[in-house]
């Protein structure tokens, strides 16, 4: 098993990419274990959690990347109503749920409490499967993804 302490910078772009899939909860941790799609086992003892798309290991024959699993989310179109958008933020924030923003769409993890709130308040939403990265959920390790 390979022990990983950080993501990596700079690798041979010609090498094949091997994915290691993980859910959002796992990626938020600093210590965990997982197996890549080629069967290589990794232990993670990280100073900072990994993010979707991070390269974390380079071998002679491949580079390993973490890929976050999509999850059930609710999509809420904001439109041009600033007061409605602020109200939506206040409503969801009062439930202490994190949000993500994708253009003019707010994403929130699909949860019965959020669904009930949106239905009660007559806020239109649609369910989908997406990679969810909350506004404050990521960290920065000094490079762009």
HELIX and SHEET records of a PDB file:
HELIX    1   1 UNK A   24  UNK A   27  1                                   4    
HELIX    2   2 UNK A   82  UNK A   94  1                                  13    
HELIX    3   3 UNK A  112  UNK A  120  1                                   9    
SHEET    1   A 3 UNK A   2  UNK A   4  0                                        
SHEET    2   A 3 UNK A  41  UNK A  45  1                                        
SHEET    3   A 3 UNK A  31  UNK A  35 -1                                        
SHEET    1   B 3 UNK A  16  UNK A  22  0                                        
SHEET    2   B 3 UNK A  62  UNK A  68  1                                        
SHEET    3   B 3 UNK A  55  UNK A  58 -1                                        
SHEET    1   C 4 UNK A  99  UNK A 102  0                                        
SHEET    2   C 4 UNK A 105  UNK A 109 -1                                        
SHEET    3   C 4 UNK A  71  UNK A  77 -1                                        
SHEET    4   C 4 UNK A 126  UNK A 130 -1                                        
END                                                                             
